Amino acid sequence: MLKNEPKPNNRKGDYTKWFGFGIEFGGVIAVFCYIGYRLDQSWNTKPWLMLAGFFVGFTGMLYLVLKEVWNIWRK
């Protein structure tokens, strides 16, 4: 390789990283929804705790995504 020649851009790792993050995003939301669903069944508050679990899981994972994107932009 010559000095001024750009290095090849190997971004395959980026795709797998974000794919894994998407699976984690869905999994965390599913777990919080399930916990809310079970609490709704036992306390007879359908569907409020399941919805609360969804929003807690979604908000937490959205925070992690934004934090990761912020760290990429700062590099």
PyMOL Python script that loads the backbone (N, CA, C, O; Angstrom):
from pymol import cmd

cmd.read_pdbstr("""\
ATOM      1  N   MET A   1       0.825  -1.176   0.000  1.00  0.00           N
ATOM      2  CA  MET A   1       0.000   0.000   0.000  1.00  0.00           C
ATOM      3  C   MET A   1       0.878   1.252   0.000  1.00  0.00           C
ATOM      4  O   MET A   1       1.887   1.316   0.703  1.00  0.00           O
ATOM      5  N   LEU A   2       0.492   2.216  -0.776  1.00  0.00           N
ATOM      6  CA  LEU A   2       1.216   3.478  -0.803  1.00  0.00           C
ATOM      7  C   LEU A   2       0.835   4.317   0.405  1.00  0.00           C
ATOM      8  O   LEU A   2      -0.192   4.080   1.041  1.00  0.00           O
ATOM      9  N   LYS A   3       1.662   5.288   0.712  1.00  0.00           N
ATOM     10  CA  LYS A   3       1.413   6.126   1.876  1.00  0.00           C
ATOM     11  C   LYS A   3       0.102   6.899   1.781  1.00  0.00           C
ATOM     12  O   LYS A   3      -0.643   6.975   2.758  1.00  0.00           O
ATOM     13  N   ASN A   4      -0.183   7.461   0.638  1.00  0.00           N
ATOM     14  CA  ASN A   4      -1.353   8.321   0.489  1.00  0.00           C
ATOM     15  C   ASN A   4      -2.624   7.557   0.111  1.00  0.00           C
ATOM     16  O   ASN A   4      -3.701   8.146   0.024  1.00  0.00           O
ATOM     17  N   GLU A   5      -2.501   6.265  -0.110  1.00  0.00           N
ATOM     18  CA  GLU A   5      -3.672   5.478  -0.490  1.00  0.00           C
ATOM     19  C   GLU A   5      -4.547   5.228   0.739  1.00  0.00           C
ATOM     20  O   GLU A   5      -4.044   4.808   1.781  1.00  0.00           O
ATOM     21  N   PRO A   6      -5.857   5.485   0.623  1.00  0.00           N
ATOM     22  CA  PRO A   6      -6.726   5.288   1.792  1.00  0.00           C
ATOM     23  C   PRO A   6      -6.842   3.802   2.142  1.00  0.00           C
ATOM     24  O   PRO A   6      -6.779   2.934   1.271  1.00  0.00           O
ATOM     25  N   LYS A   7      -7.008   3.542   3.403  1.00  0.00           N
ATOM     26  CA  LYS A   7      -7.176   2.175   3.875  1.00  0.00           C
ATOM     27  C   LYS A   7      -8.568   1.686   3.506  1.00  0.00           C
ATOM     28  O   LYS A   7      -9.517   2.470   3.480  1.00  0.00           O
ATOM     29  N   PRO A   8      -8.696   0.396   3.219  1.00  0.00           N
ATOM     30  CA  PRO A   8     -10.038  -0.116   2.921  1.00  0.00           C
ATOM     31  C   PRO A   8     -10.946   0.009   4.136  1.00  0.00           C
ATOM     32  O   PRO A   8     -10.516  -0.170   5.276  1.00  0.00           O
ATOM     33  N   ASN A   9     -12.194   0.315   3.871  1.00  0.00           N
ATOM     34  CA  ASN A   9     -13.158   0.536   4.951  1.00  0.00           C
ATOM     35  C   ASN A   9     -13.914  -0.759   5.220  1.00  0.00           C
ATOM     36  O   ASN A   9     -14.824  -1.120   4.474  1.00  0.00           O
ATOM     37  N   ASN A  10     -13.537  -1.448   6.277  1.00  0.00           N
ATOM     38  CA  ASN A  10     -14.191  -2.700   6.638  1.00  0.00           C
ATOM     39  C   ASN A  10     -15.211  -2.411   7.734  1.00  0.00           C
ATOM     40  O   ASN A  10     -14.848  -2.256   8.900  1.00  0.00           O
ATOM     41  N   ARG A  11     -16.481  -2.341   7.360  1.00  0.00           N
ATOM     42  CA  ARG A  11     -17.509  -1.967   8.323  1.00  0.00           C
ATOM     43  C   ARG A  11     -18.449  -3.124   8.632  1.00  0.00           C
ATOM     44  O   ARG A  11     -19.553  -2.899   9.129  1.00  0.00           O
ATOM     45  N   LYS A  12     -18.037  -4.356   8.348  1.00  0.00           N
ATOM     46  CA  LYS A  12     -18.902  -5.491   8.630  1.00  0.00           C
ATOM     47  C   LYS A  12     -19.198  -5.602  10.121  1.00  0.00           C
ATOM     48  O   LYS A  12     -20.294  -6.011  10.504  1.00  0.00           O
ATOM     49  N   GLY A  13     -18.253  -5.249  10.950  1.00  0.00           N
ATOM     50  CA  GLY A  13     -18.450  -5.292  12.394  1.00  0.00           C
ATOM     51  C   GLY A  13     -19.531  -4.331  12.863  1.00  0.00           C
ATOM     52  O   GLY A  13     -20.222  -4.605  13.844  1.00  0.00           O
ATOM     53  N   ASP A  14     -19.682  -3.206  12.168  1.00  0.00           N
ATOM     54  CA  ASP A  14     -20.712  -2.239  12.533  1.00  0.00           C
ATOM     55  C   ASP A  14     -22.107  -2.818  12.355  1.00  0.00           C
ATOM     56  O   ASP A  14     -22.985  -2.594  13.188  1.00  0.00           O
ATOM     57  N   TYR A  15     -22.317  -3.566  11.268  1.00  0.00           N
ATOM     58  CA  TYR A  15     -23.634  -4.141  11.017  1.00  0.00           C
ATOM     59  C   TYR A  15     -23.999  -5.166  12.084  1.00  0.00           C
ATOM     60  O   TYR A  15     -25.124  -5.180  12.583  1.00  0.00           O
ATOM     61  N   THR A  16     -23.059  -6.007  12.423  1.00  0.00           N
ATOM     62  CA  THR A  16     -23.363  -7.020  13.435  1.00  0.00           C
ATOM     63  C   THR A  16     -23.555  -6.384  14.803  1.00  0.00           C
ATOM     64  O   THR A  16     -24.376  -6.846  15.595  1.00  0.00           O
ATOM     65  N   LYS A  17     -22.807  -5.336  15.080  1.00  0.00           N
ATOM     66  CA  LYS A  17     -22.962  -4.633  16.357  1.00  0.00           C
ATOM     67  C   LYS A  17     -24.367  -4.045  16.483  1.00  0.00           C
ATOM     68  O   LYS A  17     -25.013  -4.204  17.519  1.00  0.00           O
ATOM     69  N   TRP A  18     -24.842  -3.372  15.443  1.00  0.00           N
ATOM     70  CA  TRP A  18     -26.163  -2.751  15.503  1.00  0.00           C
ATOM     71  C   TRP A  18     -27.276  -3.780  15.415  1.00  0.00           C
ATOM     72  O   TRP A  18     -28.350  -3.574  15.980  1.00  0.00           O
ATOM     73  N   PHE A  19     -27.038  -4.894  14.710  1.00  0.00           N
ATOM     74  CA  PHE A  19     -28.022  -5.964  14.684  1.00  0.00           C
ATOM     75  C   PHE A  19     -28.197  -6.543  16.087  1.00  0.00           C
ATOM     76  O   PHE A  19     -29.320  -6.759  16.540  1.00  0.00           O
ATOM     77  N   GLY A  20     -27.091  -6.788  16.762  1.00  0.00           N
ATOM     78  CA  GLY A  20     -27.147  -7.284  18.137  1.00  0.00           C
ATOM     79  C   GLY A  20     -27.821  -6.294  19.071  1.00  0.00           C
ATOM     80  O   GLY A  20     -28.560  -6.682  19.976  1.00  0.00           O
ATOM     81  N   PHE A  21     -27.564  -5.023  18.845  1.00  0.00           N
ATOM     82  CA  PHE A  21     -28.186  -3.995  19.680  1.00  0.00           C
ATOM     83  C   PHE A  21     -29.696  -3.965  19.458  1.00  0.00           C
ATOM     84  O   PHE A  21     -30.453  -3.731  20.400  1.00  0.00           O
ATOM     85  N   GLY A  22     -30.143  -4.200  18.219  1.00  0.00           N
ATOM     86  CA  GLY A  22     -31.573  -4.251  17.931  1.00  0.00           C
ATOM     87  C   GLY A  22     -32.247  -5.434  18.606  1.00  0.00           C
ATOM     88  O   GLY A  22     -33.360  -5.315  19.119  1.00  0.00           O
ATOM     89  N   ILE A  23     -31.565  -6.583  18.602  1.00  0.00           N
ATOM     90  CA  ILE A  23     -32.097  -7.754  19.291  1.00  0.00           C
ATOM     91  C   ILE A  23     -32.193  -7.476  20.792  1.00  0.00           C
ATOM     92  O   ILE A  23     -33.187  -7.824  21.429  1.00  0.00           O
ATOM     93  N   GLU A  24     -31.174  -6.856  21.346  1.00  0.00           N
ATOM     94  CA  GLU A  24     -31.179  -6.500  22.768  1.00  0.00           C
ATOM     95  C   GLU A  24     -32.306  -5.511  23.072  1.00  0.00           C
ATOM     96  O   GLU A  24     -32.980  -5.633  24.095  1.00  0.00           O
ATOM     97  N   PHE A  25     -32.509  -4.544  22.197  1.00  0.00           N
ATOM     98  CA  PHE A  25     -33.565  -3.542  22.356  1.00  0.00           C
ATOM     99  C   PHE A  25     -34.921  -4.228  22.475  1.00  0.00           C
ATOM    100  O   PHE A  25     -35.688  -3.953  23.398  1.00  0.00           O
ATOM    101  N   GLY A  26     -35.205  -5.120  21.538  1.00  0.00           N
ATOM    102  CA  GLY A  26     -36.479  -5.836  21.564  1.00  0.00           C
ATOM    103  C   GLY A  26     -36.607  -6.763  22.757  1.00  0.00           C
ATOM    104  O   GLY A  26     -37.684  -6.893  23.339  1.00  0.00           O
ATOM    105  N   GLY A  27     -35.506  -7.407  23.121  1.00  0.00           N
ATOM    106  CA  GLY A  27     -35.532  -8.331  24.256  1.00  0.00           C
ATOM    107  C   GLY A  27     -35.811  -7.636  25.571  1.00  0.00           C
ATOM    108  O   GLY A  27     -36.583  -8.134  26.390  1.00  0.00           O
ATOM    109  N   VAL A  28     -35.189  -6.494  25.777  1.00  0.00           N
ATOM    110  CA  VAL A  28     -35.400  -5.752  27.026  1.00  0.00           C
ATOM    111  C   VAL A  28     -36.846  -5.269  27.110  1.00  0.00           C
ATOM    112  O   VAL A  28     -37.468  -5.356  28.168  1.00  0.00           O
ATOM    113  N   ILE A  29     -37.377  -4.766  26.011  1.00  0.00           N
ATOM    114  CA  ILE A  29     -38.769  -4.318  26.014  1.00  0.00           C
ATOM    115  C   ILE A  29     -39.697  -5.500  26.295  1.00  0.00           C
ATOM    116  O   ILE A  29     -40.657  -5.372  27.055  1.00  0.00           O
ATOM    117  N   ALA A  30     -39.411  -6.644  25.686  1.00  0.00           N
ATOM    118  CA  ALA A  30     -40.245  -7.831  25.911  1.00  0.00           C
ATOM    119  C   ALA A  30     -40.212  -8.259  27.374  1.00  0.00           C
ATOM    120  O   ALA A  30     -41.247  -8.624  27.932  1.00  0.00           O
ATOM    121  N   VAL A  31     -39.048  -8.222  27.996  1.00  0.00           N
ATOM    122  CA  VAL A  31     -38.938  -8.616  29.411  1.00  0.00           C
ATOM    123  C   VAL A  31     -39.739  -7.668  30.301  1.00  0.00           C
ATOM    124  O   VAL A  31     -40.466  -8.116  31.187  1.00  0.00           O
ATOM    125  N   PHE A  32     -39.611  -6.365  30.071  1.00  0.00           N
ATOM    126  CA  PHE A  32     -40.355  -5.408  30.890  1.00  0.00           C
ATOM    127  C   PHE A  32     -41.865  -5.526  30.660  1.00  0.00           C
ATOM    128  O   PHE A  32     -42.650  -5.390  31.599  1.00  0.00           O
ATOM    129  N   CYS A  33     -42.270  -5.779  29.408  1.00  0.00           N
ATOM    130  CA  CYS A  33     -43.698  -5.984  29.136  1.00  0.00           C
ATOM    131  C   CYS A  33     -44.200  -7.242  29.830  1.00  0.00           C
ATOM    132  O   CYS A  33     -45.308  -7.247  30.366  1.00  0.00           O
ATOM    133  N   TYR A  34     -43.414  -8.296  29.829  1.00  0.00           N
ATOM    134  CA  TYR A  34     -43.818  -9.538  30.487  1.00  0.00           C
ATOM    135  C   TYR A  34     -43.963  -9.342  32.000  1.00  0.00           C
ATOM    136  O   TYR A  34     -44.920  -9.821  32.608  1.00  0.00           O
ATOM    137  N   ILE A  35     -43.011  -8.639  32.591  1.00  0.00           N
ATOM    138  CA  ILE A  35     -43.097  -8.363  34.029  1.00  0.00           C
ATOM    139  C   ILE A  35     -44.356  -7.548  34.328  1.00  0.00           C
ATOM    140  O   ILE A  35     -45.075  -7.845  35.282  1.00  0.00           O
ATOM    141  N   GLY A  36     -44.624  -6.529  33.520  1.00  0.00           N
ATOM    142  CA  GLY A  36     -45.831  -5.732  33.699  1.00  0.00           C
ATOM    143  C   GLY A  36     -47.090  -6.552  33.499  1.00  0.00           C
ATOM    144  O   GLY A  36     -48.076  -6.361  34.211  1.00  0.00           O
ATOM    145  N   TYR A  37     -47.068  -7.466  32.531  1.00  0.00           N
ATOM    146  CA  TYR A  37     -48.214  -8.329  32.271  1.00  0.00           C
ATOM    147  C   TYR A  37     -48.500  -9.229  33.467  1.00  0.00           C
ATOM    148  O   TYR A  37     -49.652  -9.388  33.872  1.00  0.00           O
ATOM    149  N   ARG A  38     -47.452  -9.815  34.026  1.00  0.00           N
ATOM    150  CA  ARG A  38     -47.632 -10.699  35.187  1.00  0.00           C
ATOM    151  C   ARG A  38     -48.137  -9.912  36.400  1.00  0.00           C
ATOM    152  O   ARG A  38     -48.986 -10.401  37.146  1.00  0.00           O
ATOM    153  N   LEU A  39     -47.624  -8.713  36.596  1.00  0.00           N
ATOM    154  CA  LEU A  39     -48.104  -7.879  37.698  1.00  0.00           C
ATOM    155  C   LEU A  39     -49.559  -7.465  37.471  1.00  0.00           C
ATOM    156  O   LEU A  39     -50.349  -7.410  38.414  1.00  0.00           O
ATOM    157  N   ASP A  40     -49.908  -7.175  36.212  1.00  0.00           N
ATOM    158  CA  ASP A  40     -51.304  -6.860  35.885  1.00  0.00           C
ATOM    159  C   ASP A  40     -52.232  -8.021  36.225  1.00  0.00           C
ATOM    160  O   ASP A  40     -53.330  -7.811  36.740  1.00  0.00           O
ATOM    161  N   GLN A  41     -51.799  -9.222  35.942  1.00  0.00           N
ATOM    162  CA  GLN A  41     -52.624 -10.394  36.253  1.00  0.00           C
ATOM    163  C   GLN A  41     -52.824 -10.550  37.751  1.00  0.00           C
ATOM    164  O   GLN A  41     -53.930 -10.838  38.209  1.00  0.00           O
ATOM    165  N   SER A  42     -51.757 -10.359  38.510  1.00  0.00           N
ATOM    166  CA  SER A  42     -51.879 -10.581  39.951  1.00  0.00           C
ATOM    167  C   SER A  42     -52.600  -9.430  40.663  1.00  0.00           C
ATOM    168  O   SER A  42     -53.287  -9.663  41.658  1.00  0.00           O
ATOM    169  N   TRP A  43     -52.459  -8.201  40.175  1.00  0.00           N
ATOM    170  CA  TRP A  43     -53.082  -7.055  40.843  1.00  0.00           C
ATOM    171  C   TRP A  43     -54.360  -6.587  40.143  1.00  0.00           C
ATOM    172  O   TRP A  43     -55.004  -5.642  40.600  1.00  0.00           O
ATOM    173  N   ASN A  44     -54.729  -7.239  39.040  1.00  0.00           N
ATOM    174  CA  ASN A  44     -55.937  -6.918  38.289  1.00  0.00           C
ATOM    175  C   ASN A  44     -55.973  -5.444  37.853  1.00  0.00           C
ATOM    176  O   ASN A  44     -56.951  -4.735  38.094  1.00  0.00           O
ATOM    177  N   THR A  45     -54.900  -5.009  37.217  1.00  0.00           N
ATOM    178  CA  THR A  45     -54.783  -3.619  36.751  1.00  0.00           C
ATOM    179  C   THR A  45     -54.594  -3.540  35.239  1.00  0.00           C
ATOM    180  O   THR A  45     -54.004  -2.581  34.741  1.00  0.00           O
ATOM    181  N   LYS A  46     -55.082  -4.526  34.510  1.00  0.00           N
ATOM    182  CA  LYS A  46     -54.825  -4.616  33.066  1.00  0.00           C
ATOM    183  C   LYS A  46     -55.194  -3.338  32.356  1.00  0.00           C
ATOM    184  O   LYS A  46     -56.216  -2.754  32.720  1.00  0.00           O
ATOM    185  N   PRO A  47     -54.483  -2.864  31.410  1.00  0.00           N
ATOM    186  CA  PRO A  47     -53.170  -3.140  30.861  1.00  0.00           C
ATOM    187  C   PRO A  47     -52.109  -2.161  31.343  1.00  0.00           C
ATOM    188  O   PRO A  47     -51.055  -2.043  30.718  1.00  0.00           O
ATOM    189  N   TRP A  48     -52.364  -1.463  32.434  1.00  0.00           N
ATOM    190  CA  TRP A  48     -51.539  -0.309  32.800  1.00  0.00           C
ATOM    191  C   TRP A  48     -50.096  -0.654  33.155  1.00  0.00           C
ATOM    192  O   TRP A  48     -49.181   0.060  32.745  1.00  0.00           O
ATOM    193  N   LEU A  49     -49.874  -1.708  33.891  1.00  0.00           N
ATOM    194  CA  LEU A  49     -48.492  -2.034  34.261  1.00  0.00           C
ATOM    195  C   LEU A  49     -47.709  -2.601  33.084  1.00  0.00           C
ATOM    196  O   LEU A  49     -46.493  -2.422  33.007  1.00  0.00           O
ATOM    197  N   MET A  50     -48.390  -3.281  32.166  1.00  0.00           N
ATOM    198  CA  MET A  50     -47.709  -3.751  30.966  1.00  0.00           C
ATOM    199  C   MET A  50     -47.283  -2.553  30.109  1.00  0.00           C
ATOM    200  O   MET A  50     -46.178  -2.533  29.568  1.00  0.00           O
ATOM    201  N   LEU A  51     -48.157  -1.569  29.990  1.00  0.00           N
ATOM    202  CA  LEU A  51     -47.802  -0.360  29.249  1.00  0.00           C
ATOM    203  C   LEU A  51     -46.672   0.394  29.940  1.00  0.00           C
ATOM    204  O   LEU A  51     -45.774   0.918  29.281  1.00  0.00           O
ATOM    205  N   ALA A  52     -46.719   0.447  31.264  1.00  0.00           N
ATOM    206  CA  ALA A  52     -45.635   1.099  32.002  1.00  0.00           C
ATOM    207  C   ALA A  52     -44.325   0.363  31.775  1.00  0.00           C
ATOM    208  O   ALA A  52     -43.282   0.996  31.613  1.00  0.00           O
ATOM    209  N   GLY A  53     -44.363  -0.974  31.762  1.00  0.00           N
ATOM    210  CA  GLY A  53     -43.163  -1.765  31.485  1.00  0.00           C
ATOM    211  C   GLY A  53     -42.622  -1.495  30.097  1.00  0.00           C
ATOM    212  O   GLY A  53     -41.409  -1.409  29.903  1.00  0.00           O
ATOM    213  N   PHE A  54     -43.522  -1.360  29.127  1.00  0.00           N
ATOM    214  CA  PHE A  54     -43.084  -1.037  27.769  1.00  0.00           C
ATOM    215  C   PHE A  54     -42.351   0.303  27.738  1.00  0.00           C
ATOM    216  O   PHE A  54     -41.261   0.408  27.175  1.00  0.00           O
ATOM    217  N   PHE A  55     -42.954   1.324  28.347  1.00  0.00           N
ATOM    218  CA  PHE A  55     -42.349   2.653  28.292  1.00  0.00           C
ATOM    219  C   PHE A  55     -41.048   2.729  29.084  1.00  0.00           C
ATOM    220  O   PHE A  55     -40.127   3.442  28.685  1.00  0.00           O
ATOM    221  N   VAL A  56     -40.958   2.012  30.191  1.00  0.00           N
ATOM    222  CA  VAL A  56     -39.703   1.988  30.948  1.00  0.00           C
ATOM    223  C   VAL A  56     -38.612   1.314  30.123  1.00  0.00           C
ATOM    224  O   VAL A  56     -37.500   1.834  30.023  1.00  0.00           O
ATOM    225  N   GLY A  57     -38.923   0.155  29.529  1.00  0.00           N
ATOM    226  CA  GLY A  57     -37.942  -0.552  28.706  1.00  0.00           C
ATOM    227  C   GLY A  57     -37.536   0.247  27.485  1.00  0.00           C
ATOM    228  O   GLY A  57     -36.354   0.317  27.146  1.00  0.00           O
ATOM    229  N   PHE A  58     -38.519   0.853  26.819  1.00  0.00           N
ATOM    230  CA  PHE A  58     -38.238   1.634  25.617  1.00  0.00           C
ATOM    231  C   PHE A  58     -37.382   2.855  25.945  1.00  0.00           C
ATOM    232  O   PHE A  58     -36.424   3.160  25.236  1.00  0.00           O
ATOM    233  N   THR A  59     -37.733   3.544  27.016  1.00  0.00           N
ATOM    234  CA  THR A  59     -36.985   4.741  27.400  1.00  0.00           C
ATOM    235  C   THR A  59     -35.549   4.395  27.781  1.00  0.00           C
ATOM    236  O   THR A  59     -34.612   5.090  27.387  1.00  0.00           O
ATOM    237  N   GLY A  60     -35.381   3.328  28.540  1.00  0.00           N
ATOM    238  CA  GLY A  60     -34.031   2.918  28.934  1.00  0.00           C
ATOM    239  C   GLY A  60     -33.175   2.527  27.744  1.00  0.00           C
ATOM    240  O   GLY A  60     -32.005   2.904  27.671  1.00  0.00           O
ATOM    241  N   MET A  61     -33.740   1.777  26.813  1.00  0.00           N
ATOM    242  CA  MET A  61     -32.970   1.366  25.648  1.00  0.00           C
ATOM    243  C   MET A  61     -32.727   2.537  24.695  1.00  0.00           C
ATOM    244  O   MET A  61     -31.668   2.615  24.073  1.00  0.00           O
ATOM    245  N   LEU A  62     -33.683   3.435  24.575  1.00  0.00           N
ATOM    246  CA  LEU A  62     -33.473   4.621  23.748  1.00  0.00           C
ATOM    247  C   LEU A  62     -32.320   5.455  24.300  1.00  0.00           C
ATOM    248  O   LEU A  62     -31.515   5.992  23.539  1.00  0.00           O
ATOM    249  N   TYR A  63     -32.246   5.561  25.613  1.00  0.00           N
ATOM    250  CA  TYR A  63     -31.129   6.275  26.242  1.00  0.00           C
ATOM    251  C   TYR A  63     -29.800   5.617  25.871  1.00  0.00           C
ATOM    252  O   TYR A  63     -28.836   6.309  25.546  1.00  0.00           O
ATOM    253  N   LEU A  64     -29.744   4.282  25.917  1.00  0.00           N
ATOM    254  CA  LEU A  64     -28.502   3.593  25.582  1.00  0.00           C
ATOM    255  C   LEU A  64     -28.127   3.768  24.109  1.00  0.00           C
ATOM    256  O   LEU A  64     -26.946   3.896  23.786  1.00  0.00           O
ATOM    257  N   VAL A  65     -29.118   3.775  23.217  1.00  0.00           N
ATOM    258  CA  VAL A  65     -28.838   3.989  21.797  1.00  0.00           C
ATOM    259  C   VAL A  65     -28.295   5.393  21.578  1.00  0.00           C
ATOM    260  O   VAL A  65     -27.300   5.572  20.877  1.00  0.00           O
ATOM    261  N   LEU A  66     -28.938   6.384  22.170  1.00  0.00           N
ATOM    262  CA  LEU A  66     -28.471   7.760  22.001  1.00  0.00           C
ATOM    263  C   LEU A  66     -27.084   7.962  22.597  1.00  0.00           C
ATOM    264  O   LEU A  66     -26.272   8.708  22.050  1.00  0.00           O
ATOM    265  N   LYS A  67     -26.818   7.310  23.697  1.00  0.00           N
ATOM    266  CA  LYS A  67     -25.492   7.394  24.315  1.00  0.00           C
ATOM    267  C   LYS A  67     -24.430   6.781  23.402  1.00  0.00           C
ATOM    268  O   LYS A  67     -23.336   7.331  23.272  1.00  0.00           O
ATOM    269  N   GLU A  68     -24.741   5.656  22.774  1.00  0.00           N
ATOM    270  CA  GLU A  68     -23.804   5.010  21.858  1.00  0.00           C
ATOM    271  C   GLU A  68     -23.565   5.869  20.618  1.00  0.00           C
ATOM    272  O   GLU A  68     -22.427   6.015  20.172  1.00  0.00           O
ATOM    273  N   VAL A  69     -24.633   6.435  20.063  1.00  0.00           N
ATOM    274  CA  VAL A  69     -24.497   7.301  18.889  1.00  0.00           C
ATOM    275  C   VAL A  69     -23.684   8.542  19.242  1.00  0.00           C
ATOM    276  O   VAL A  69     -22.851   8.984  18.450  1.00  0.00           O
ATOM    277  N   TRP A  70     -23.917   9.099  20.409  1.00  0.00           N
ATOM    278  CA  TRP A  70     -23.148  10.275  20.845  1.00  0.00           C
ATOM    279  C   TRP A  70     -21.656   9.947  20.933  1.00  0.00           C
ATOM    280  O   TRP A  70     -20.813  10.751  20.534  1.00  0.00           O
ATOM    281  N   ASN A  71     -21.338   8.759  21.459  1.00  0.00           N
ATOM    282  CA  ASN A  71     -19.933   8.363  21.548  1.00  0.00           C
ATOM    283  C   ASN A  71     -19.316   8.161  20.176  1.00  0.00           C
ATOM    284  O   ASN A  71     -18.131   8.438  19.991  1.00  0.00           O
ATOM    285  N   ILE A  72     -20.087   7.686  19.214  1.00  0.00           N
ATOM    286  CA  ILE A  72     -19.561   7.519  17.836  1.00  0.00           C
ATOM    287  C   ILE A  72     -19.310   8.877  17.207  1.00  0.00           C
ATOM    288  O   ILE A  72     -18.289   9.071  16.546  1.00  0.00           O
ATOM    289  N   TRP A  73     -20.218   9.817  17.399  1.00  0.00           N
ATOM    290  CA  TRP A  73     -20.043  11.155  16.821  1.00  0.00           C
ATOM    291  C   TRP A  73     -18.859  11.887  17.420  1.00  0.00           C
ATOM    292  O   TRP A  73     -18.220  12.690  16.741  1.00  0.00           O
ATOM    293  N   ARG A  74     -18.558  11.623  18.675  1.00  0.00           N
ATOM    294  CA  ARG A  74     -17.453  12.328  19.333  1.00  0.00           C
ATOM    295  C   ARG A  74     -16.095  11.830  18.880  1.00  0.00           C
ATOM    296  O   ARG A  74     -15.099  12.526  19.075  1.00  0.00           O
ATOM    297  N   LYS A  75     -16.020  10.653  18.283  1.00  0.00           N
ATOM    298  CA  LYS A  75     -14.718  10.093  17.849  1.00  0.00           C
ATOM    299  C   LYS A  75     -14.130  10.845  16.710  1.00  0.00           C
ATOM    300  O   LYS A  75     -13.047  10.500  16.236  1.00  0.00           O
TER     301      LYS A  75
END
""", "prot")
cmd.dss("prot")
cmd.show_as("cartoon", "prot")
cmd.util.cbc("prot")
cmd.orient("prot")
